[in-house]
Amino acid sequence: MLSWSVEETNQQINLLPIADGKGDPLLPGGRELIGFVGATLSGNGIADARTAVVDTLGKAAAADAAAVTGNFEMMNRIADGVGMPVGPGTRKRMAGTIAELGLDRFPHA
C-alpha cells in the first residue's frame, strides 16, 4: 500500500528508517508514525505515541494509523500461522528493496 501511494503522489520516501524503526522516512509525520507503530507493537508508550500522531497529523490520521497497524499485524500473523512463503516472483521483483533493508537476515519458509 505504501509503495502504491508513494507512486500516486510522487512522494519521496526513505524505507530504511521504516525498517529500522528510527530516523526520518521523509513522510509527513513519519517519525511520529514510526514511533506509534513501535509503541503499539511493543506495548510501551502507546498513549504518548498516539498523542504525537494526533498532534502532528490529526485524529483521523491517528485512527487510520491504528487501523493499518492492526491490519498488517493480523495479516502477518495469519501468513506466519499458515506457513505462507514469500514467492520467487516477489523476491525477484523486490530484490533491491530486500537488499537495501537487509531482509535476507530473516528466515523464509
N, C-alpha and C positions, 0 to 999 in steps of 0.2 A: 504494500500500500504506500509506503514512504517513497519508494522509487517511482511509482506512478505519479504521485502528487508533485514530486520534485520536477519531473519532466513536464508536467502540465503547467507549472507555474514558473519554470526556468529559475527556480530557487537553487542557489549554491548550497552544497552540503558537505560536511566532513564526517564520514562514517566512523572514523577511529574513536572519537570521543563517545559515540553511542555505544560502541563495542566495549570500550574501557570503562564506561560509566563515569567519566570525568572529562572536563575540558569543554570547549565550545564547538558544537556541531554546526554552527553558522545558521541556525534556525531561530526565528523569533521565539523567545522563551525557552530556547534549547537547554540551557543549563538547568533551569527550573524543572523542565520535563524530565531530564536525566535524573535529577535529584528525587523527583516524585516516584519514578519507576523504581529506582534503587531502594527508596524507603518502603514502597509498597511490597517489594519482593523480600526485603529483609525483615519487615515488621517494625523497623526502628525509625522514629521521627516522621511518621506519616502525617500528623497534623501540621507540623511546620512546613513540610514539603508541599502539602496541599495548599496551605495559605500562600506560599511563594508562587505557585502556579496561578491561583486566583488573583493575587495582587498584580501579576505580570500579564496574564492573558485573559482573565475574567472567569466567571463562574461556569459559563457554558463550555469553555475550553477545558477547565478542570474536570467537568463531568465527562467530556469526550476522552480526555487522557485516562481517566479511571476505567471507562468502558473499553478502550483499546487495550490497556494493560491487562485487564481481566480476560478479554477475548484471546489475546496472544498466549497468556498463561494457560488458559483452557485448551487451546489448540495444541500447544507444546506437550501438555500432559497426555492428551489423547494420542498424539503421534508417538510419544515415548512409550505409552502403555501398550500400544498395539505393535510396537517394533517397526514402525514405518521408516524405511531407509530413505536417504536422500538419493534420488535417481541420478544416473550418469549424465543425462541431458542437463539437469540443473547444475551439477558440478561443473560441467564444461562451460555452460553459459555464465556461471558466476565465478569462474576460476580467478579472475582478477580481484574480485571483492573478497573471496575466500583467502587468497594470499595476503592481501592488504590488511585484513583483520586478524590474520593468524588463526583462522578457524580450523585448520587441519590438525590443530592440537587436540581437538575433541574426537573421541572415538565415534565411528559410524557403524550402523547396523549393516 
